[in-house]
């Protein structure tokens, strides 16, 4: 039976495990042993989504490896297969989730003396209707690998535990001696459990005692050998099932057990697979498929459908019940009705079990057995506006239930699957009462008193939490959820003083990832009540309003002056220094660098006198960037090196190392640059600052681009994008995608750039929209679609003008002029170019450089002879004009080549996170 293991064929490759060879035609592809093993694992499981954690366990079981070992392995597999992460043919990256082998795999199974007909390999192929649960199927299957394994699938009612159990049954049908699935929805006592199991196993019980029945079932299980037994829905048998399972496992040790219940049974050796709400893609597919089964085609855009799925908690039962209403209600109608979902989410046809015929019935099955303190705790937690760190939830329960242990209450509610725990952020657990559970609690009379008490307690609890956080850096994953709490809080705080206290840190968080409108509403409400604010609170409010102009809106100069005046009024030297640093940081590119340096050095001297180490480090970073702009790289190194002396590990040291890394790169010391940037990355990793880790990977990518190592740069960009996507930071994720697109543009790969930039366009915030359109225009140009390139440049111009972004508007207009010239419309091109200076509020050296280059091209289009010195310019624009020059008969070729040689020494590349 053993025989040689079959070869696996996919695409143009043959993977031969027996010979440990990967062949491409007649050529053997050289792979390291670990890389070959990794590829073999993926090829044996086509179509299965593997998490990073599952892959670590499968490929390095019980072995500690470096954090990036898996990323390096994936990269080497792709190199061997000549595959790319942006347009994969074999190995696909699924953001925030893992990796999947997407090629069709055929096993060449040759039997001795028999047919050599190849068979399609179906190894744990996902069930067709298992929307979004492929990862859970793989986890449950892996947990059942050993004989005697006992796995419990847990989760809130309606998450699809029974559906997953059926999928596991199907996946294992051909891998074990026998299977049995026992439906226990209606079993509530020992006799009912024994009868259901005996019926499934075809074991006659006759009139014997329960003890005899248990023994007879155990012997029947032992006779079946290595079988799989599924006990589906043990919720009403939680007290009796552990004893029976212990007896059966003792006499039938080869049986694998899969159980489903809302909470684990707590038996020895139990492995738990906890279901979370569906991934969003799976939720969309499930909703559309269920509506389609009723003859309804859902044509709502994803963003509209997502509003509904947010309210449905991505719960399969809630999604199916909502989809059943699409015969009379559209998606937008359903969204409006989700303020009272219990009356909408019902199965009027009666096709489901009683507990699943409505959302209310499903949740009642979990609510009714709860002890009174646990009901009060759940009611209290339901008033929280968003996911809460455990410390916040504990503080609220301590205020509402002083005689109970809050941590015990939280653990019990988690065990009953009524409190959702988000563990996707590394190192942290975030707790949330799902919207569906909150709707049930709000409608439950028994919960009203506890909710009223909690509503009165929650504001001071959260304000105290915000005050404590004001002394900490708000960029760790945990604090991102505190920001989510804060956005809910800002809409509910009534007292203006409390509102300003919340804004003291809230504005900073909301500036980074939004939603800006929540903070703006809070600022407007606080400003309207400014008469009752203290002078210090008015100064805080002025700073908060200034922070919120980072999205490109607002009169920055006026707000800077208002914040400075408010700081003077209360003698707040720290706030005044912060405002002065803000002025330096947001200098216009056209301003005199030496004047800005003088101002920044003055701020640095005052910060040193004031004794604020954080402001000193911030000022040093600002000065370093100005010196780099001026090309004074040796001074940068001296300044930063001095500031690092004696500075302990922490955010300020990491920021200075980041700046030193960039300076070393511009000085032409790539190894020193790598060391500094890697050290900064290590500090951010120890701090758990996930967003900064994403940014640092992007900075490393920028440094590698300057060294000409674009392959490694793309790897770092991929890692940065994965991290940013995992924490939901669209600002960084979009920036990374834009930078990756630009790298493809440098490689003259318009198709790859188009793919990446279209992804960026779908998530890019307003501040990046015009940049995305400009680069999409370039991608169209590379593919020879000149008129499409012009249309995209005009779209970018329209976006920039609508957002009052002078510099992006001027760049889009200059590029538009170049395209018009290439389309043999020099008059229109010259007219477009003439408008560029008027788009700028003040002179901008870099835009002027670009405009001069375009002007030379327009002149060439008219047939003029071009001779001019090379100005500094952005390297991306250099590339584009090089291509234009080739189209125009190389009239500009000599000029552009001279510019290419000079540009690195004149101006560092702009753009991307820093």
N, C-alpha and C positions, 0 to 999 in steps of 0.2 A: 504493500500500500504506500510505503514511503516515497519511492521514486524520486527522480530529480525534480527540483522546483522549476515550474514553467518559466520561459522567457516572457517578458512583458513588452508589447509594442505600442508605441504612441508616436504620432506624427512621423518624423523621419528617423526615429531612434528605436533601437532594440536594447532593452535592459536585461542582461543575463545574470541572475543571482548566482547560479551554479559556478560560473567562471569569474564572477565579480567584474563584469565588463559592461560598459555602455558603448554601443556601436552606432555610428552614423554612416549608413551604407557599409562600405568596406573599411572604414576608418574607426579605430578604437579611440574614444574620447578619454583623455587622462583625467581621473578624478581621485582625490584623496579618499582613503577608506571611509572616514566619517561622512564625507560628502556623498559618497556612493550609498552608504547606509541610509542617509537622510532622503535621497532621491528614491530609493527602493521603498521606504516607508510611505512616501507620498503616492507613488505609483500603485501601491497595493490598496490604497484607499481613495480612488478617484471620486471626486464630487463631494468629499467629506470636508467640512470646515474644522480645522484644528486650531485651538487657541495656542498662544505662546506657552502658557503653562503646561498644556497637554503635550506639546511637542518637546518641551524640556524633559518631562517625565518619560516620554517614549524613547527619546534619543540619548539622554544622559541620566538614566534612572539612578537615583541616590547619589549622584555626583554633583559637586558644586562647580559651576563653570562661570566664566565672566558674563557680565550683563549683556554684552553685545555678541556673545557666541552664536546665538541663533541667527541674528541679522547677518553675521559673516557667513554662516552656513547657507542661508537663503541666497545670498549674493553669489556664492561660488556655484551653487546649483544652477542659477540663472546664467552664469557665465558658461558653464558646461553645455547648457541647452541653447545658448545663443538667444536667451529670452530677455525681456525688459519688464520692469515693474509697471511702466506706464501703458504698455500695449502688450499684455501677457498672452502667450499662446499655451503655456503649460502651467505656470505657477502664479496664482493670483493672490495679491494682498487684499484682504477685506478690512478696511479701516476700522480700528477700535475692536476688532474681533479676532483676526488671525490670518491663516493662509489656507488655500484650497488648490488641489491639483485639478485643473479644468479640462485637460485633454481626455479624449476617449482612449481607454486602455484595453488592449486585446491580449489574452493569455494564450501563448502557443503551447497548449497542453498535448504532448505527444505520448500516447499510450503504446507500450511495447506491442508490436505486431498489429496495431490498430490504425485508426485514422489519424492524420495529423491536421485535421480541420481546427482552426483556431476558434476559441470561444471568447465572447465578450466578458470581461472581468467585472463582476458586480460584487465588490467588497463593501458592505455596509452602505450601499447606494442610498441616498436620502429618499424617504417615502415621498411620493409625488405631492400629497396633500399636507405634508408636515411643514407648514409655513413657518419659517424662521426658527425651527427647532432642531436644525441639523447639528448644531454644536451640542445641544443637550442629548441628542441621540448618541453622538459619539462619546460623550462623557459617561452615559449610562452603560453603553456597550463595553467601554474600557473597564469600568468598575466591575462588570460581570465576568471579566476574562478568566478568573480562577474558579475552579470547581469549589462549591461550597460558599461562594460569595453571597452576601445579602445586601441588597441595595434598596434604599427607600427614596422614591421621588416625592418631594414635598413642595408645598406652595399654597398660596391663597386659592380659595374655591374659584373655579372658572379659568384657571391658567392652562388647562389642557393636560393634566397629569394622566388621565385615562387614555387620551389620544396618543401620548408619547409611549405609554405602556404597550398599546397595540402595535406601534411602530417598532419597538424593541422586539416584540414577539415575532413580527414578520422578518426582522433582520436576523434573528437567531434560529429561525425554523430549520434551516439546513445545516446548522453548526452544532446541534446537540442531538442526543438520542431521541428526545421527545419534548413536547412543550404542553403546558396547560395554563389557561388563563381563567381565573375565577372572579366573576363580577359580584362584589359584596355590597353594592349600594343599599340593598334592603336588609342586610344582615345586621342585627343589633345585639345578638347574644351568642354564647358559645355554641349552642345547638345549631343555630342558623349558619354559623361559620363552618362547623363540621359537615353539615349537610351539603353546603355549596361546594366545598372542596371534594367531598366524596363523589358528588354528582359529576364534577369535572373530570375526576380520575376514574369514573365508572367503578367505584368501590361500593358494594352493597353494605348497608349499616344494620339493617334489620332492627331488632329490639334490644341491642346491647346498651351498656352504660356509656356515658360520654368518655370515660377513661378507655374503655375498649375501642370505641370509635377512633379515638386519637391514635391508639397503637396500630389499629388496622390501616389507617391512612398512612402512618409512618412506614409500615412494611411495604405498602403499595408504591410509595415514593422510592424506597430503596431498590425495589425491583426494576424501576425505570432507568437506573443508572445515572448518567450525566445529563439530566434533563433540566429544563427551565420551568419554574412554577411562578406565575404572576398572581398575586393577591391584590386586586384592584379595589381601592376605596375602603381602607380600614378605619375611617374616622370614627365610626361608632363601636369599634372593637379594640380601642387603644389599650384597654386594661387587660383583656383576655388574650390577645394575640401573642404577646411575648412568651408566655408560658408554653403555648402550643408549639410555637416555632422552635423553642429550645428543644423540645422532645423530638420533633421531626428532624431537626438538623443533626441530632445525636445519632439517630438510626439510619439516616440517609445523607451522609456527609458529602456526596457528589452532586447533590441538587443545588442549582443556582436559584436564588430567590430575588424577585423584583416585587417590591411593595409600593403602593401609592397611598399617601395620607397627607393631611394638612400639616402634620408635624411628625418628627422622627419618633420611632418607637423606643429608642434608648437601649436596644439589645446589644449584647457583646458582638463586636465585629461589624456592626452596621456601618455602611457607607451611605452618605446622603448626597443626592443630586437635587439641589433646590432650584426650582423653576423661577425665573424672573419674568417680568412682562416681556412680550415679544419684541425683538428688534423691529425698528420702524419699517424697514423694507418688507419684513414678513407680515406686519400688521396691514400694510397697504394691500399686499397681494391677497391676504385672507378676506379683507372687506370687499375688494372688487370681485373675487371669485364667488363669495356668498351672494352678492347682489346679482352677479351674472347667472347663478343657478335659478334665480327668480325671474330671469328675462330682463334684468335692468343693467344697462351699461353705465358705469360710473365714469363720467368724463371730467370730474372736478380736478383741478390742478393739485399737485402734491402738497403745496403749502396750505391749501384750503382743507384738504383731507387730513393733514397733520393736525389742524386745530381740533378736529373731532377726535382723532386718535389720542391726542393729549388728554382730553376729557374722559376717554374710555380707558385710560391707564394702559393701553396696549394689551388689554386682557382679551384672550380669544373668545370667551363667553360673551363679554360685553360687545365685542366687535360683531359677532354673529347675530346677537339680538338686535343691534342697531342696523345691521345690513338688512334684516328682515323687514325693516320699515321703509326701505328705499322704493317700494312700489308706490308710495304716496308722498314721501318726504325726500327732498334733495339733501345733499350733504350740508349745505349752509343752514337749512331748516333744522337738521339734527343738531348742529352746533348750538343754535339758539335754545334748543330744548334741553340741553345738558345741565342747565341750572336745576332742573328737577328730573333727573334721569330715571328714577325708580318707576315712574309711571310710563316711561317710553320703552325701557329695556325689558320687554316681556315677550314670551313665545305664545302667541294666541292660538297656534295650531295644536299645542299639546303633544309635540313630537318628542319632547325631552323628559327625562326623569323629573319628578316633582321638584327636587332641589335645584334644578337647572332651568326651570321654566321661566324664571325671572331673576334679575340681579338681586332683588330684595330677598327672595327665597334662598338664594345661594349664600348671601351674607348672613341671613338669620341663622342658618345652620352653624355658623361659627360664633355668632353673638350670644345666642341663648345659653350655651353651657358655661359662659364666663362667670366667675365670681363677681360680686358687686364692686370691689375695689378695682378690678381690672376693667370693668365697664366704665367706671369713673375716669380711670387713667386714659383709656382710649378716647373718651369724650374730650378730655383736656387736651390731649395731643392733636385732636382734629382741628383745633383753632390755630395751629401753627401755619404761617403762610407759605412754607416751603419745606424742603428737606432740612433736617436739623442735625447737627453733630450731637452725639450722645450727651455731652455736657449741657447743652441747651435744653434738651428734652428732660434731663434729670432735674435741672433747676426749676423748670415749669412744674413737674410732678411734685417736687419738694414743697413748692408754694401751695399747690392744690391739695395734696394728700400728705400732710406732715406726719401722720402716724404710720405710713408705709415706707418700705425701702424702694426708692425709685428705680434703682438698677434691677432689682428683682422683678418689678412690674414690667420693665422694658423687655427683659429676657422672656418672661411668660407670654407677653403679647407677640413677640417674635416667634415663639414656639407654636402659638396658635395661628400663625400666618396672617395676623391682622395688622401687623406693623411691618412695612416693607423696609428692607435694609439694602441700600445701594453700596456694594463693595467694589465697584469698578475702579474707584480712585485708589491708587496703591497706598496701603498703609492706613487707610481710614475707613470707618463705617459711617454712613449717613442714613438717618432714620426718617421715614415719611409715612403718614397715613395716606394711602392712595385716595384719589378723588372719589372713587366709587364707594369706598368704606366711609369716607367723610360724609358723602351724601346720605348714606344709610344712618349714620349716627345723628346727623342733623334732624332727620325725620323721626327719630326714636324718642318717645316721651320720657323714657327712663333716663335719657342722657342729658336732658335740658338743663337741670340744675348744675351738673358738673361743667357743662359748656359755659354757662353764665359765669361761674366762678373763675374758670380758666381765661375767659375773655377779659376779665378785669385784671388778671395777674400777668397776662402775656406781655403787655407793653413794657412795664417796668423790668421784667425779666430780660427781654430782648435789648432794651436800652442799656441795661447794665452790661450785657454781653458786648454790645457795640463799644461802650466806653473802654472795656478791657482790651478789645481788639485794636483800639486806636494806638496802642503802644507796640503793636506787632506789624510785621510786614504782611500786607494782604495779598500775597500772590501764591500761597500754597494751595494745593487742591482743597484742603479743608476750608480755607477761608473763602474759596469761590462759592461754596455752599452757604457760608455765612452771608455772602452777598445776596444769594437767592432769598434767604430769610429777610435780609434788609430791604429788598425791593418790595416784598409784601408789607413789611413794617412801615415803610415810608408812606404808603397809601392809607395807613390806618392810624398813625399817631395824630392826636388832636392838639396837644400842647406845643406851641411854637418852639419853646426852649428844648424840649425833648427832640423835636424834629431837627433842630440845628445840631444837637449832639450826634444824632444818627448820621447827618450829612457830613460831619467832620471826617469820617472815614468812608461813608457811602459814596460820596462823589468820586473819590479816588478809584474805588472798585468799579463803579459804573462807567467811568471814563475808559477803563481798559476793555470791557466786553459788553457794556450796555446792560439792560436797556436804558438809553439816555432819557427817554421820555418820562420814566418814573422819577428820576432825580430832578428833571426840569420842573415837573409838577410840584415836587416837594420844595424846590427853591422858590417857585412862584408863591406858594402858600406861606412860606417863611418870610419872604420879602413883604407880602401883604400885611403881615403882623409884626413888622420890624419895630414898631413903636414900643412893644412890650419886651423886646430883646435887650439883653445887656450889651454894652459896647464890645465885650469880648465875643459874644455870640454873633454880633453884626460883622466883626472881623472874620470869624470862622465862616459865616455865610458868604462873604465876599470871596474868600479863598475857594470855597466849594464851587461857586459859580465860575471862577476862573478855571478850575480843573476841568469843568465840563465843556470848555471850548476846545478840547483836544480833538474833537471830531470834526473840526474845520468850521464850526458855526460860532457866531458871536463876535462882538467887537473886542478883540483881545487887548488892544492898547488901553481902551477905557477901563476894562475890568482889571487890568494890571495896576492902573493908577488907583482905582477904587480900593483894591486890596491893600496897596501900599499905604494909602491914607488911613484906612481902618487900622492897620498895624501900628502906624504912628500914633493914632488916637489912644491906643491902650498900652503903648510902649512894648509891643510884642516884637522883640528883635528877631526871634526865630522865624516868625511869619514874614517879616520884612526881608530877611535874607532869602527865604524861599521864593518870594516874589521876584527879587532881583535875579536869582538864578533862573527863574522861569523866563525872564526877559532875555537873558543871554541864550538860553537853550533854544528859544523860538526865533532867533534872529533870522532875518530875511537873507537868502543866499547872496543878494547883491550888496549887502552892507559891507563896510570896511572891516576886514578881519582884525587889523591892528587895533582899531577902536574897540571892537568887541573883546579882544584879549585884555585890553586895559581895564575894561569894566569887570570882566570875569576875575582878573587878578585882584581887583579891589574887593570884590565879594569874598574871595578866598581869604584875604587878609582879615576881613571882619569876622568870617566864620571861625578862623583860628583864635582870634581874640575872644569871641563868644564862647569858645570851647565846645562847639557842637561837632563831634567827629563825623557824624553822618553828612552834615552840610559841607564839611571840609572835603570829604571824599567825593561828594557830588560835584563840588566846584572844580576839583582836580580833573574829573572826567570831562567836564564841559571845556575846560582850558585845553585838555589833550586833544579833543576833537577839533577845536579851532586851530591849534598848531598843526594838526595833520592837514587841514584844509589849506593852510599856508605853506605846506611842504617842509616845515621845520621839524623833521622827524627825530633828530638827535635830541632836541629839547624835550620832545614828548617822552622819550625813554627816560631821561634824567628826572623829569618831573614825577612820573609815575613810580619809578624805582624808589625815589625818596619817600613818597607817600605810603608805599607798601611796608616800609621798615617798621616793625613792631605792630603792624595791624593784624589783629587776630582773624581766624577763619570766620567768615560771615558774609552777608550780602555786599557790604562795601568793599571787602577784599576781592570778592568775585568780580564785581563791576570794574575795579581797577585792573585786575588781571585780564579781563576782556579787552579793555582799552589798550593794555600793553601788547596783547596778542596782535591786535590790528596794526599797532605802530610797528611791531617787529616785521609783520608781513610787508608793510610799505617800505621798510628799510631793506628788504630783500633777504631776511633771515627766516626762512620758512620753518626750520626746526624749532627755533625759539618761539615763533608764533604758535606752532602746534602745542608746545609745552604749556604756554600761558593759557591758551584757550581750553586745553584739556583740564588744567588745574581748576579753572573757573567752573567748568562743567562738573567736576567732582564735588566742588563745594555746593553748587546748586542741588546736586543729587543728594548730598547729606542733609541739606535743609528740607528736602522734599518739595522744592519749588518747581513743580512740573512745567509751568508755563515758561519759566526762565530756562529750563532744560531744553525745551523746544527752540527757544530763541538762540541758545548757545550752539545747538547743532546747526542752525541756519548760519550763524556767524562763522563756524568752522567751514561750512560749505563755501562761504564767500572767500575765505582765506585760501582754500584749495583751488578755487577758480583762478585766483591771481597767480598761483603756482603752475597753472595749466593742467591740473589734475581734475578734469571735469567729471571723470567716472566716480572718484571718491566724493566729489562735491555732491553729485546726485544721490549717493548713498546717504550722506548726512541730511540732505533735504528730505529724502524719503523718511528717515527716522524722525526728523523734526515734524513732518506732516502727520506721522502716526501719533506722536505724543500730543500735538495740538488737537487732532481730531478726537483723541480719547478724552480730553478734558473739555471738549466743546468750545475751544477758543477759535472762533472763525477768523478773527483778525490775524492771528499768527498763521493759521492754516492757509488762509488765502495768500498771505505774503509768501509763504513757502512755495505754494503752487505757482505763483507768479515768477519767483526766482527760478524754479525748475523749468518753467516754460522758456524763460530767457536763456537758460543754458542750452536748451534744444535749439533755440534760434541761433545761438553762436555756432552750433554744430550744423546749421543750415537744414535742420530737420523740421520742416513746416508741419508735417502730419503729427509728430509726437508733441510739438509745441501746441498745436490746436487742441489735442486731447486734454492736455494738462490745463491749459488756459480756460477751456470751457468748464472744467470742474471748478476752477477759481471763480469764474463769472457767476456760478450758481450760489456761491456762499460769500462772495466778497462784500464787505461793508462799503458804505458810500465812499469812504476816503480812498478806496482802491479801485473803484469802478472805472474811472477814466483811464487808469494805468492798464487795467485788463484789456479794455477796448483797443488801446494803442498797440499792445503786444499781439492781440488777435489780428489786428490789421497787418502787422509784420508777418504773422504766420500765413495769412492769405497771400501776401506778396511773394513769400518763398514758394508757394504752390503755383505761382503764376496767375493768381486771380486778382488782377490789379484793380478792377472796378469794385470787387467785394472789399478789398483793402481800403479803398477810398470811402466806401459806405461805413465801414467800421471806424475809421478815423473820424468821420463826421459824427457818429454815435458817441464816441469818446469826447469829442468837443462839446456836444450838447450836454452830456452828463457833467462835465467840468464847469461849464457855464452855469448850469442849473444849481450846482453846489457852490458857486462863487469861488472856485479854486483857480486862482490866476495862473500859477505856474503850470499845472497840468493842461489847462486850456491853451496856453501858449505853445507847449510842446506838441499837443495834438494838432494845432493849427499849422505849426511849422512842418510836421510830417505830412499833413494834408497838402500843403503847398508842394512838397517834393513829389507826392503821388500825382498831383495834377500836372506837374512838369513832365513826369514820366509818361503820362497819357497824352503828351503833345498838346497841352493847353497852357503854354507859358504865360499868357495874359492873365488867366484865372489864377495861376500859381503865384504870379507877382502880386496880384491884388490880395490873395490870402496871406502872403508873407508880410505885406505892408501892415496888416492888422495885428501882427504879433506884439510889437512894442506896446500898443494900447491896451493889451490884455493884462499887462503887469502893473501892479500898484507902484512898484519902484524898480530900478534896474536890476536885472538878474544876469550875472555873468555867464552861467552855464546855459541858460536859454538863449542868450545872445550868441554864444558859440555855435549852438545848433542852428540858429537862424542864419548865421553867416555861411555855414556849410551849405544849407539849403539854398541860400542866395547864389552861391557859386554854381550849384547844380542848375538853378533856373537860368543863370547866365549861359551855362553850357548848352541848355536846351535851345537857347536862341542862337547858338553857333558862335558865341564869343570865346575868345582865348582867355584861359583862366590861369593867372599866376598870383599867388598870395601866400603870405606866411601862414603856418598852421596854428590855429587857435586851440586852446584846450576844449574838450568836449566829453560828453558821456560816451563810453565805449560802445554801448548798444547802438546809438545813433551813428557812430562811425561805421559799424557793420552795415547798417541799412544803406548809408550813403555809398559805401563801397559797392553794394549790389546795384544801386541806381546808376553808379558810374559805369559799371559793366554794361548795363542796358543801353546807356547813351554813348557807347563806343569808346569807353575808357578815357573820356576827356578829363575826368577828375582823378584818374588812377594814381598818378604821381603824387598829387596833393594829398590824397587820402592815405597813401602808404607812408608819407612823411609824418602825417598826423598820428598814424598808428604807432610809429616808433617813439613819438614824443609824449603821448597822452599819459602813460603810467607815471612819468616823473612830474607831471603837472597837476593832475587832479585824481584823487582816489575815486573809485566807483561809488555812486550814490544808490540809495534804495535798499530795501530789505531790512529786516530787524537788526537792531544794533544795541 
